[in-house]
Amino acid sequence: MASAEVVPELVSTENEPSRWYALYTTARHEKVVERQLKERCVETFLPLYRSFHRWKDRRKLVEVALFPSYVFVRTNSRQRLRVLQVPGAVSLVSFNGQPAPLPEQEISALRNGLANEIYAEPHPYLRVGKKVRVVRGPMAGTEGILSRKKDKCRVVISVDVLMRSVAVEIDGSDLELVGR
């Protein structure tokens, strides 16, 4: 008796849910790639922060990508090729040849925080430190590592897939320690 073999390329993906992925882009092309993806009706998220940039003759407040060279896209296997065909798109962040999905709650928390104008900026990648959870506000449920800068509490949120971190300012009363 012969056994049936399932060929991955032939498995139906019509009901496959869309998930968030990190799209690696050409350097400093995040905004252009995001605009082109939106024109192709692909859901995107490009977290930005404001920073002063200084040139010889002037100083200007500009919006810069919180995760340089990355745009987050919500897609499924049927749309991947359409995403990768955008000029400036390089590849989806992958492990073992498979695109690595990002946790939905991390993207949602980051979107909510930035929509509510929580101050955020890039931070060196952290994995060790005092773990805390945000219990109130737009970032509620988000876990990260406690950091202090002057008299402000900051939560450093690490996106392990990208090995990048972001620091957000949070009121200390909105935090609780996570397990010891």
C-alpha positions in Angstrom: 0.0 0.0 0.0 1.5 3.4 -1.0 1.4 6.3 1.4 0.2 9.6 0.3 2.9 12.3 0.3 2.0 16.0 0.9 3.9 18.3 -1.3 4.2 21.7 0.5 3.8 23.8 -2.7 0.5 22.1 -3.4 -1.1 22.6 0.0 -4.0 25.1 -0.2 -3.2 28.5 1.4 -6.6 30.2 0.7 -7.5 30.3 4.4 -4.0 31.0 5.6 -4.1 33.9 8.1 -1.8 36.9 7.5 1.0 37.5 9.9 3.5 40.2 10.6 7.0 39.9 9.2 10.0 42.1 9.1 11.0 43.2 5.6 14.7 44.1 5.2 15.1 47.1 2.8 17.9 48.9 1.1 19.5 51.4 3.5 17.4 54.6 4.0 14.6 53.4 1.7 12.1 52.5 4.4 9.6 55.3 3.6 9.7 54.6 -0.2 9.2 50.9 0.3 6.3 51.5 2.7 4.6 53.9 0.3 5.0 51.4 -2.6 3.6 48.5 -0.5 0.6 50.6 0.5 0.0 51.3 -3.2 -0.1 47.5 -3.7 -2.7 47.2 -0.8 -0.3 45.5 1.6 -0.7 46.4 5.2 2.5 47.9 6.6 3.9 49.5 9.8 6.9 51.7 9.7 7.6 53.0 13.3 9.2 56.4 13.2 10.7 58.8 15.8 11.7 62.4 15.6 15.4 63.4 15.9 17.4 66.5 15.2 19.9 66.1 12.4 22.7 68.5 12.0 24.4 69.6 8.8 27.1 72.2 8.4 24.7 75.0 7.7 21.5 74.0 9.5 19.7 71.8 12.0 16.4 70.1 11.3 13.9 67.9 13.0 13.4 64.8 10.8 11.4 61.6 11.1 13.7 58.5 11.1 12.9 54.8 11.1 13.0 53.3 14.6 14.3 50.1 13.1 16.7 51.2 10.3 16.3 49.2 7.1 13.2 47.4 8.2 9.5 47.8 7.4 6.9 45.5 9.0 4.4 43.9 6.6 1.3 41.8 7.3 1.2 39.1 4.6 0.7 35.4 3.9 2.6 33.0 1.7 0.4 34.0 -1.4 1.4 37.7 -1.1 5.1 37.3 -0.3 6.3 37.5 -3.9 4.3 40.7 -4.4 6.0 42.2 -1.3 9.5 41.1 -2.5 9.0 42.6 -6.0 8.9 46.1 -4.6 12.0 48.1 -5.6 14.1 48.6 -2.4 12.8 45.4 -0.7 15.6 43.0 -0.1 14.2 40.0 1.8 11.9 38.9 4.6 13.8 38.1 7.8 14.0 34.3 7.9 15.3 31.4 9.9 16.2 28.1 8.2 14.8 29.4 4.9 11.4 30.2 6.4 10.1 33.8 7.0 10.0 34.4 10.8 6.7 35.8 11.9 6.6 38.5 14.6 4.4 38.3 17.7 1.1 40.1 17.0 1.1 41.6 20.5 4.5 43.2 20.1 3.4 45.0 16.9 0.1 46.0 18.4 1.7 47.4 21.5 4.3 49.4 19.5 1.6 50.7 17.2 -0.6 51.8 20.1 2.3 53.5 21.9 3.4 55.4 18.9 -0.2 56.4 18.0 -0.5 57.8 21.5 2.8 59.7 21.1 4.8 57.8 23.6 8.4 58.9 23.3 10.5 56.1 21.7 14.1 55.9 20.4 16.5 53.2 19.2 18.5 51.5 22.0 21.4 49.0 22.0 20.0 45.5 21.9 19.4 44.1 25.4 18.6 40.7 26.7 19.7 40.9 30.3 18.3 43.1 33.1 15.3 43.6 35.4 12.2 42.3 33.5 9.1 44.4 33.8 5.6 44.5 32.3 3.6 47.6 31.5 0.2 47.3 33.3 -1.5 50.5 32.2 -1.7 52.8 29.2 -1.3 52.2 25.5 1.6 49.8 25.9 -0.2 47.6 28.5 0.9 44.0 28.4 4.3 44.8 26.8 7.3 43.2 28.5 10.8 44.6 28.5 13.9 45.5 30.5 13.8 48.4 33.0 16.3 51.1 32.3 16.6 54.6 33.7 17.8 57.8 32.0 18.2 60.7 34.4 14.9 60.7 36.4 12.8 58.9 33.8 11.8 55.2 33.6 12.3 53.5 30.3 11.3 50.1 29.2 13.7 48.6 26.6 11.7 46.4 24.3 13.8 44.0 22.3 12.7 42.5 18.9 14.7 39.3 19.1 14.1 38.4 15.4 15.9 41.6 14.4 18.3 41.7 17.4 17.3 45.4 17.8 15.8 47.2 20.8 13.7 50.3 21.4 13.5 52.4 24.6 10.1 53.9 25.5 9.5 56.3 28.3 6.9 54.9 30.8 5.7 56.2 34.1 7.2 54.0 36.9 3.7 53.5 38.5 2.6 51.8 35.3 5.2 49.0 35.7 5.4 45.7 37.6 8.3 43.3 38.0 8.0 40.0 36.0 8.8 36.8 37.9 12.1 36.5 39.8 
